[in-house]
Amino acid sequence: MPRLPGGRVMPALIEARGLTVRFGGATVLDRVDIAVMPGEIVTIVGPNGSGKSTLVRGLIGLQPLAAGGVTRKPGLRIGYVPQRLHIDAGLPLTVRRFLSLPARVTDGAAAEALARCGVPGLEARQMAGLSGGQFQRVLLARALLARPEILILDEPTQGLDQPGTAAFYRLIEEVRATTGAAVLMVSHDLHVVMSASDRVICLNGHVCCEGAPSVVSAAPEYRALFGLGTRGAFALYRHEHDHEHDHDHGHGHDHAHPHHLAAEGEDAR
C-alpha cells in the first residue's frame, strides 16, 4: 500500500474486506479483498460468471452482502458508468436532458463535459439515436459532471469495435491525468486493459492474482483462466501504445502492492 512522507499509509478511496455475496445457496463472491488508492487505474478481469459486475455493485452499495464490508472515504464522490443502460427508442430524451438527470447542471458544465469526452455539440441529439461510441462517451460525461474522486466503469466498451475500444481507454487515461480521479473498471478487453491499467485484479469468485499488468499476465492463475496467447497480444499492444503516448503517469504502482500474486485460495488484497 502506498505510503505518505513520514511512513503514514495512504488511505484508500474505497476498500472491501471479506466481501462475500450469495445468490440463493450459491456463493458468487467469496471473501474478496480489494482497495483502490487515489489516482490509480485498477482493472478487474475474469471469465463470464466470475462475479465482476457483482463486485462493482457490492462496492457501491447496489448489491447486498452476505459477509464482509465496504469502507469508503467520507464524502467520496463516485462517478458510475453501468454495464448496460437501455433507453427506449420511442422516449424523447436529448443528450442535454440526460446530462441533467438526476441533478440539473448548467449548459456550460454540460458542454465542457461533452467536449472533454470527445463528443462536443451533441446536446440536441436524441440519446436513442447515438452510435455506440457516442453513447458510451455521453455516459462518461455524465459521470464526470459529479467531479468524481473515483470513476467506476462496468465493461464500458461493450459493443464497441477494437479501434473504438482503444480510443475509449485512451480517453480514460486522459481523464485520470487531467482530473486526478482514480478509475476502477471491469473489462474483458485483455490486450487493451494490460496497457491502460496500473494494477490488474484477476477474479474468479475470489481474487486469483493481483498486481502490475506485466506480472499478472505471467501468473499461472491468469494463464489458467485466459490461456497463453494473451501475453503476446499484451506485448504487441503495449509496444504500439507506448509509441503513441510517450508519457509516464508517475504513480509507481508496480511496486506499491507487494501482495500481488497471492496463491489461489489465499486472502489476496
N, C-alpha and C positions, 0 to 999 in steps of 0.2 A: 504494500500500500504506500502511495507517495507520502513523503514527509515534508513538513514546513521547516523553515530555519529554526534551529534550536531543538530539532528532533521531534517536534509535535507531529502527530499523524493528521494528515489532511482528511477532513470528514467527507464521507460520501454524500452525493446528492440524493441517491436512493439506494436502499440496501435491503435485501431479503436474507433471512436466516431460517433454514429448515423449512422452506416453503413447500408445502405438500397440498396437492389438490386431488380429490377423488370424485369420480362420476359414478354414482351407484356403488358397486363393490370394487370397481377398477381404480387403481392408483395411476393417475396420469402424470403427476409430478411427485417425485419422492425426495424430500429433504434437500431442496435446491438452495444453494447459497450464491448470491450474486450481488455485486456492488458496482455502481457507476460513479466515477470521480469527475470533478469539474473539468470540462474541456476535452474529454476523450471521446473517441468514436468506438463503440463496442457493438459487435455484431453477433447475434445468436444464429447458429446454423444447426441443422439436424434434418433427418428424414421426415417424410409425411407422418403425422401422428405422434411426433416426438414431444409435443406439448409446448411448442414455441409460442404460439398465439395465446395459449392458456397462461403461460408465464407472464407475458406482457399484460394481459388483462388482470392477473393477480397483483402485479406491481402497482397498477394504477387504481385498484380498488373495484374493478368491474367483475371480478371472479372471487367468490367466497373461498376461503382457505380451510382445509381440514386440519392443518397444523402449521406451525411456524408463524412468522410475522414479517411485516414490511415497515421499515423506518424511512421517512422522508425528511429532508432538510425542512425546518419550519418555514412555512410560506412558499414552498417550492413551486415555481411556475412551470407547468408541463405543457408542451405542445404535442398533441397526439394525432397521428395520421393512421386511421384504421386500415385493415387489410381490404375491406370491401365497403363501399358506400353506394347503395343503389338509389338513383334518382329517377323517378317515373318520367318517361319521355313526354307525357302529357302535362306535367307540372310546370307552370311558368315560373322559373326561378333563374334570375340572372346571376352572373358571377358577382356583381356588386352586392346584390341582396344576400347571397350566400356568405360573403365575407363578413356580413353584419349579423350572422347567427352564431351564438345566441346573443352576443353583446354588440351593439352598434359601434361602428368605427367610422372615422371621418373619411371623406373622399381622398384626402391626401395620404392618409395612412394606407388605405386600400390600394391606391395607385403605386405607392412605394413598395408594398409587399409583392404585388404582381411583377413589378419591374425587377426586384431582387431575385425573383424566381424565374426570370427569363420569359415571362408572358405579359408584357405591358399592353395596355389598351384593350383588355378583354372584358372590361366592366359590363358592357351592354350585351355580351353574348349569353345565350342560354346554357346552363350547366349541362343539360342533356345533349347539347349539340357539340360539345368539345371532343377533341381527339383524346386518346388515352393519355398521351404525354401531357397535353394541356390540362386535363382533369387532375392528374397527379400533382402538377405544379401549383394548381389553384388550391388543392388540399394543403400543400405545404405552405403556401402563402397565408392561408387562414390560420394554420398552426403558429406561424411566426408572428402574427398580429398580437399574440399573448405575450410577446417578448420572453419566450421560454428560456429557462436555465438548462432545460433538457428537452430534446426532441425525441419522441418515441414513435418509431415508424414500423408498422407491421406489414412486411412484404410490400413496400411502396412501389415497386416496379412491376408488380404482377400485370401481365398483359402487354408490357412494352417489348419492342424488339431490342436486339442487342445494342445497336447504337443509342437508342433512347435510354436504355438501362445505364449504359456507361455515362451518358450525359447527366442523368439524374444523380448518380453517385458523385460525379464531379461537383454538381451543384451543392450537394450535402457537405462536401469538404469545404467549399467556398463559404457556405453559411456558417460552419464552425469557425472558420478563420476570421470572418468579419464580425460575428456576434459573440464568439466565445462559448456558445451553447454546447453542452455535451450532447451526444447522439447515442441512442440505444435503438438498434434496428434488428428486425427479423428478416432474413433473406435466404433465398435458395440459389442466388447468383454467385456461386462459389468463386469463379475466376475473377469477378469484379470485387467481391467482398474482401478477398485477400489483399487487394491493393488499397481499398478505401478505408480499412479499419486499423485502429491502433491495437485492438485486442479482439480476439475471437473466442466465443464460448460454444463448444460443441455439446449439444443437448440431445439426449435420447431417453426422456423420462427422468433423467438425472444428469448432472454435469459429467460428461465423459472426459473432457480435457479442456484446457483453457490457457491462453497466453498470446504472445505475439503471433501474427499470421504465419511467419516463416517456421515457427516452432510447432504450431498446431498442425500445419499441413504435413509435417513429417511424423506426427504422432501415430502410433499404431491404432489407437482408438478411432481417430479421424479416418484413417485409411480403411479400417474395417467397415465403416459406415458408407464411405464415398468412393472407395477404390483408389488405385494408384494413379489413374490418369489425371486427377485434379491437380496434382503438383505441377505437371507440365503446363497446364492451362494457366495456373497462377504465375509461373515464371515468364511465360510469353506476355501476359497482360501487364505484369509488373514492369517489364522492360519497356513496353510501349508507353505505359503510364508515366514512368519516371522521365522519359524524354519529352513528353508533352507538358508535364508540370514539374519543373525543376524547383521544388521548394521543400522546406523542412518545417513541420509544424513545431518542432522543438519540445514536444511533450515527453519524450523519453520513456514511453510506456513499455518498451521492450524489456526494460529491466525493473519495472515497477511492481511486478506481480510474481514473486518467487514461487508462488504456489501453483504455477501453471503445470500442466501435465500430471494432475493428480490421477492416480490409477482409478479405473472403473470400480465404483462401489465405495470409494473413499469420499470424505467430505471435501469437495473441490470448491474453492472460493474464487 
